[in-house]
Amino acid sequence: MPEKINDKTIFSLLDVTNSIKKTLEERYKSAFWIKAEMNKLNHYSQSGHSFPEIIEKVNGKIIAQIKATLRREDYQNINRNFLQILKEPLKDGIKILFLAKIAFDPAFGLSLQIVDIDPQYTLGDLENQKRETIKKLQLEDIYEKIKS
């Protein structure tokens, strides 16, 4: 509850953060798909949880960023899918399409709770990068030398 000091209404930080949490929970009730880059996975093998840094870039410049959480069970399922489809684990620096919920904790702030990641989206991006690299090498007459 706010208090009055010298005609000023004063709120505690907990009051304000609880109000923010309530507002976000009422507004964002369901998960939704987001495309971005996982800048850093920040996986902690002891707990099994990850705390990815999610970013969006335009022309190499970060235009949006947010921290995320990936619970152990979700991480294990997602990583298993990545290993099956991409033949490599979830890692830093990849573009992802992920299902997330908005989470706000008074002690830890705003984040996205990642529920799922579509490995097919990442595979498509990696294939595009591969094709672009091959095209560059071919234009520089290096591709055939490397290939042989």
LUMKE-899055 format. One record per residue (C-alpha): residue number from 1; residue in one letter; x negated, y negated, z. Coordinates in Angstrom, 2 decimals. Example, Ala and Ser with C-alpha at 12.3 -4.5 7.8 and 13.67 -1.06 7.14 Angstrom:
residues 2
+-----+---+---------+---------+---------+
!   k ! r !      px !      py !      pz !
+-----+---+---------+---------+---------+
!   1 ! A !  -12.30 !    4.50 !    7.80 !
!   2 ! S !  -13.67 !    1.06 !    7.14 !
+-----+---+---------+---------+---------+
***
This chain:
residues 148
+-----+---+---------+---------+---------+
!   k ! r !      px !      py !      pz !
+-----+---+---------+---------+---------+
!   1 ! M !    0.00 !    0.00 !    0.00 !
!   2 ! P !   -1.27 !   -3.48 !   -0.76 !
!   3 ! E !   -2.09 !   -5.88 !    2.04 !
!   4 ! K !   -1.80 !   -9.66 !    2.22 !
!   5 ! I !   -4.85 !  -11.78 !    2.98 !
!   6 ! N !   -4.61 !  -15.59 !    2.64 !
!   7 ! D !   -1.63 !  -15.35 !    0.25 !
!   8 ! K !   -3.48 !  -12.82 !   -1.91 !
!   9 ! T !   -2.11 !   -9.35 !   -2.54 !
!  10 ! I !   -5.01 !   -6.93 !   -2.12 !
!  11 ! F !   -5.02 !   -3.36 !   -3.45 !
!  12 ! S !   -7.50 !   -0.67 !   -2.49 !
!  13 ! L !   -9.51 !    0.87 !   -5.29 !
!  14 ! L !   -7.74 !    4.17 !   -4.60 !
!  15 ! D !   -4.35 !    2.46 !   -5.05 !
!  16 ! V !   -5.42 !    1.11 !   -8.44 !
!  17 ! T !   -6.96 !    4.35 !   -9.68 !
!  18 ! N !   -3.93 !    6.37 !   -8.53 !
!  19 ! S !   -1.70 !    3.95 !  -10.45 !
!  20 ! I !   -3.84 !    4.40 !  -13.58 !
!  21 ! K !   -3.68 !    8.19 !  -13.17 !
!  22 ! K !    0.13 !    8.14 !  -12.80 !
!  23 ! T !    0.53 !    5.92 !  -15.87 !
!  24 ! L !   -1.70 !    8.12 !  -18.04 !
!  25 ! E !    0.02 !   11.32 !  -16.87 !
!  26 ! E !    3.43 !    9.87 !  -17.76 !
!  27 ! R !    2.27 !    8.61 !  -21.18 !
!  28 ! Y !    0.08 !   11.53 !  -22.33 !
!  29 ! K !    1.91 !   14.70 !  -21.33 !
!  30 ! S !    0.71 !   17.04 !  -24.07 !
!  31 ! A !   -2.56 !   17.96 !  -25.74 !
!  32 ! F !   -3.46 !   16.63 !  -29.20 !
!  33 ! W !   -6.10 !   17.26 !  -31.89 !
!  34 ! I !   -9.07 !   14.90 !  -32.20 !
!  35 ! K !  -12.00 !   14.86 !  -34.63 !
!  36 ! A !  -15.35 !   13.57 !  -33.38 !
!  37 ! E !  -18.97 !   14.54 !  -32.82 !
!  38 ! M !  -20.21 !   16.42 !  -29.79 !
!  39 ! N !  -23.28 !   14.35 !  -29.05 !
!  40 ! K !  -24.36 !   16.46 !  -26.07 !
!  41 ! L !  -22.80 !   19.65 !  -24.76 !
!  42 ! N !  -24.14 !   19.36 !  -21.19 !
!  43 ! H !  -23.48 !   23.02 !  -20.35 !
!  44 ! Y !  -24.23 !   24.18 !  -16.82 !
!  45 ! S !  -24.87 !   27.92 !  -16.91 !
!  46 ! Q !  -24.54 !   28.31 !  -13.14 !
!  47 ! S !  -20.94 !   27.07 !  -13.01 !
!  48 ! G !  -20.15 !   27.86 !  -16.64 !
!  49 ! H !  -18.58 !   24.42 !  -17.10 !
!  50 ! S !  -19.63 !   21.85 !  -19.71 !
!  51 ! F !  -19.33 !   18.08 !  -19.68 !
!  52 ! P !  -19.72 !   17.05 !  -23.33 !
!  53 ! E !  -20.36 !   13.52 !  -24.52 !
!  54 ! I !  -17.97 !   12.91 !  -27.41 !
!  55 ! I !  -18.68 !   10.15 !  -29.93 !
!  56 ! E !  -17.55 !    8.74 !  -33.25 !
!  57 ! K !  -20.02 !    7.05 !  -35.60 !
!  58 ! V !  -19.70 !    4.85 !  -38.67 !
!  59 ! N !  -22.87 !    4.31 !  -40.70 !
!  60 ! G !  -24.91 !    5.77 !  -37.84 !
!  61 ! K !  -23.49 !    3.37 !  -35.25 !
!  62 ! I !  -21.43 !    4.64 !  -32.31 !
!  63 ! I !  -18.01 !    2.99 !  -32.43 !
!  64 ! A !  -16.29 !    5.11 !  -29.74 !
!  65 ! Q !  -17.37 !    7.42 !  -26.96 !
!  66 ! I !  -15.89 !    9.28 !  -24.03 !
!  67 ! K !  -16.92 !   12.01 !  -21.64 !
!  68 ! A !  -15.13 !   15.32 !  -21.70 !
!  69 ! T !  -14.76 !   18.45 !  -19.62 !
!  70 ! L !  -14.78 !   22.02 !  -20.82 !
!  71 ! R !  -13.87 !   24.57 !  -18.19 !
!  72 ! R !  -15.77 !   27.85 !  -17.98 !
!  73 ! E !  -12.99 !   30.05 !  -19.41 !
!  74 ! D !  -12.32 !   27.67 !  -22.30 !
!  75 ! Y !  -16.06 !   27.34 !  -22.99 !
!  76 ! Q !  -16.46 !   31.13 !  -23.10 !
!  77 ! N !  -13.53 !   31.57 !  -25.53 !
!  78 ! I !  -14.63 !   28.71 !  -27.78 !
!  79 ! N !  -18.27 !   29.82 !  -27.81 !
!  80 ! R !  -17.22 !   33.40 !  -28.65 !
!  81 ! N !  -15.23 !   32.06 !  -31.64 !
!  82 ! F !  -18.21 !   29.96 !  -32.78 !
!  83 ! L !  -20.51 !   32.96 !  -32.61 !
!  84 ! Q !  -18.06 !   35.07 !  -34.66 !
!  85 ! I !  -17.30 !   32.48 !  -37.32 !
!  86 ! L !  -20.41 !   30.26 !  -37.54 !
!  87 ! K !  -22.93 !   32.85 !  -36.30 !
!  88 ! E !  -24.26 !   30.27 !  -33.84 !
!  89 ! P !  -23.18 !   28.95 !  -30.45 !
!  90 ! L !  -21.49 !   25.71 !  -29.55 !
!  91 ! K !  -24.24 !   23.07 !  -29.50 !
!  92 ! D !  -25.20 !   19.40 !  -29.53 !
!  93 ! G !  -24.78 !   17.20 !  -32.58 !
!  94 ! I !  -21.95 !   18.96 !  -34.41 !
!  95 ! K !  -18.71 !   17.55 !  -35.73 !
!  96 ! I !  -15.72 !   19.14 !  -34.09 !
!  97 ! L !  -11.94 !   19.22 !  -34.27 !
!  98 ! F !  -10.72 !   19.80 !  -30.75 !
!  99 ! L !   -7.50 !   20.10 !  -28.79 !
! 100 ! A !   -7.60 !   17.97 !  -25.64 !
! 101 ! K !   -5.59 !   16.46 !  -22.85 !
! 102 ! I !   -6.29 !   13.09 !  -21.29 !
! 103 ! A !   -7.53 !   13.47 !  -17.73 !
! 104 ! F !   -8.09 !   10.80 !  -15.13 !
! 105 ! D !   -9.55 !   11.41 !  -11.69 !
! 106 ! P !   -9.90 !    8.56 !   -9.16 !
! 107 ! A !  -13.42 !    9.73 !   -8.27 !
! 108 ! F !  -14.69 !   10.64 !  -11.76 !
! 109 ! G !  -12.74 !    8.36 !  -14.10 !
! 110 ! L !  -11.33 !    8.92 !  -17.56 !
! 111 ! S !  -12.21 !   11.96 !  -19.67 !
! 112 ! L !  -10.80 !   14.37 !  -22.22 !
! 113 ! Q !  -10.19 !   17.92 !  -21.07 !
! 114 ! I !  -11.06 !   20.10 !  -24.06 !
! 115 ! V !   -8.75 !   23.09 !  -24.39 !
! 116 ! D !   -9.83 !   24.44 !  -27.79 !
! 117 ! I !  -12.20 !   23.71 !  -30.69 !
! 118 ! D !  -11.54 !   24.79 !  -34.29 !
! 119 ! P !  -14.75 !   26.43 !  -35.59 !
! 120 ! Q !  -13.46 !   26.34 !  -39.20 !
! 121 ! Y !  -13.63 !   22.52 !  -39.15 !
! 122 ! T !  -17.26 !   22.63 !  -37.99 !
! 123 ! L !  -18.08 !   25.30 !  -40.57 !
! 124 ! G !  -16.69 !   23.08 !  -43.32 !
! 125 ! D !  -18.80 !   20.15 !  -42.13 !
! 126 ! L !  -21.96 !   22.28 !  -41.97 !
! 127 ! E !  -21.29 !   23.61 !  -45.48 !
! 128 ! N !  -20.91 !   20.04 !  -46.77 !
! 129 ! Q !  -24.20 !   19.05 !  -45.13 !
! 130 ! K !  -25.90 !   22.08 !  -46.70 !
! 131 ! R !  -24.58 !   21.21 !  -50.18 !
! 132 ! E !  -25.70 !   17.57 !  -49.81 !
! 133 ! T !  -29.18 !   18.65 !  -48.71 !
! 134 ! I !  -29.51 !   21.06 !  -51.67 !
! 135 ! K !  -28.32 !   18.34 !  -54.05 !
! 136 ! K !  -30.95 !   15.91 !  -52.68 !
! 137 ! L !  -33.69 !   18.49 !  -53.01 !
! 138 ! Q !  -32.62 !   19.29 !  -56.57 !
! 139 ! L !  -32.69 !   15.61 !  -57.50 !
! 140 ! E !  -36.24 !   15.42 !  -56.14 !
! 141 ! D !  -37.23 !   18.61 !  -58.04 !
! 142 ! I !  -38.19 !   20.26 !  -54.74 !
! 143 ! Y !  -35.38 !   22.81 !  -54.41 !
! 144 ! E !  -36.77 !   25.46 !  -56.80 !
! 145 ! K !  -40.24 !   25.25 !  -55.21 !
! 146 ! I !  -38.76 !   25.78 !  -51.73 !
! 147 ! K !  -36.45 !   28.52 !  -52.96 !
! 148 ! S !  -39.30 !   30.53 !  -54.45 !
+-----+---+---------+---------+---------+
***
